[in-house]
Amino acid sequence: MAMNASRSVTIIVNPTAGRRRSGHATRLARILRRAGVAVQVVHTRDRGHATELARAAVEQGGCSHVVATGGDGTVAEVARGLEGSDVVLAVLPVGTANVLARELDLPFDEGALARSIIAGTSTTVWPGVLHTAQGASLFVQMAGVGFDAYVVHTVSPRLKKAVGRAAYVVSVLRALWGYRYPVLRVEVEGVVHEASSAIISKGALYAGRHVLAPASMQEEKAFSVVLFGSAGPWATLRYGLALLRGTLPRQKDVTVLRASTVAIPAPTGLPVQSDGDAHGYTAIRADINDQPIRIAICPRAG
Ligand SMILES: Nc1ncnc2c1ncn2[C@@H]1O[C@H](COP(=O)(O)OP(=O)(O)OP(=O)(O)O)[C@@H](O)[C@H]1O
């Protein structure tokens, strides 16, 4: 038991994330406690609460890890609460898409996650900061404006709970002919581009395991900015098929730029998504946070 006296873990559970709700956090807590780790399990009450709970765990002191039990939205909320501390963020991926967990090849089962917490192995990533009229907040995987943000804003939470990722298919089909595809003004490192949609991505993956950008920027102080040049339902369907086939970054009218500052000042009032959750409206600016976060990863074999 003395071996793990230095580990004290707070497990934050978003009970509304994904569909495989119950049991995961309890199992993780049981494994850790058996290994002599002090564990506290807390549940979120509403949107944003995970940030408060993570901040409280940091302020209490002595906490080595905070576990985000949920999807990418929960991970981002916990990351916001850990900002400025050296507490390691661990992810128990029970959300719908869990893109960050796939991107960083994080453990999906409780036993492997417990081993990584006990071993204390972590990687350093540089999150983005999204500035909107509501203020600044961290994102760990991506932020977007255009078609995908409209889909995120219009997806039915009820359907998402009932059928998981299939809810997005319904929302996409509705949005294809419902969205108006305005031309965005996207300023990448101060240079103006036009696009129908823009995704500012820390990672290479999108909506699960689909390839959005040629490389992950998680460990770099940079984003991949993916600009979609064509507008309308047929172009969007083509982008969707290319995403499924893994050929999206190679489409002639898709541009991927490397940048550390991006602004979308116009048009204003368009929906914005941050880590797969609705996050206000344009105008926006995104840059890299001035501090990294540490994320628990599996110990190397051997
Ligand atoms: N107790 C709660 N009640 C309602 N909403 C909550 C609660 N706790 C957190 N949330 C919100 O739930 C939303 C969805 O969470 P999350 O993104 O983790 O799951 P997901 O959407 O199923 O997974 P993914 O993002 O990987 O697709 C987040 O916006 C978060 O703010």
The ligand as a Gaussian input file, in Angstrom:
#p B3LYP/6-31G(d) Opt

LIG

0 1
 N      -24.934000      16.265000     -15.023000
 C      -25.040000      16.765000     -16.255000
 N      -26.261000      17.016000     -16.814000
 C      -26.377000      17.473000     -18.075000
 N      -25.312000      17.740000     -18.881000
 C      -24.087000      17.526000     -18.395000
 C      -23.881000      17.039000     -17.054000
 N      -22.534000      16.929000     -16.841000
 C      -21.942000      17.345000     -17.990000
 N      -22.853000      17.680000     -18.912000
 C      -22.638000      18.105000     -20.316000
 O      -22.769000      16.934000     -21.136000
 C      -22.239000      17.274000     -22.413000
 C      -21.774000      16.048000     -23.156000
 O      -20.703000      15.461000     -22.492000
 P      -19.535000      14.696000     -23.248000
 O      -19.072000      15.482000     -24.431000
 O      -18.529000      14.325000     -22.256000
 O      -20.251000      13.355000     -23.726000
 P      -20.646000      12.877000     -25.169000
 O      -21.174000      14.033000     -25.956000
 O      -21.500000      11.675000     -25.002000
 O      -19.256000      12.375000     -25.764000
 P      -18.326000      12.919000     -26.998000
 O      -18.081000      14.376000     -26.789000
 O      -17.074000      12.099000     -26.890000
 O      -19.088000      12.630000     -28.248000
 C      -21.162000      18.299000     -22.120000
 O      -21.524000      19.479000     -22.818000
 C      -21.248000      18.578000     -20.641000
 O      -21.140000      19.951000     -20.366000

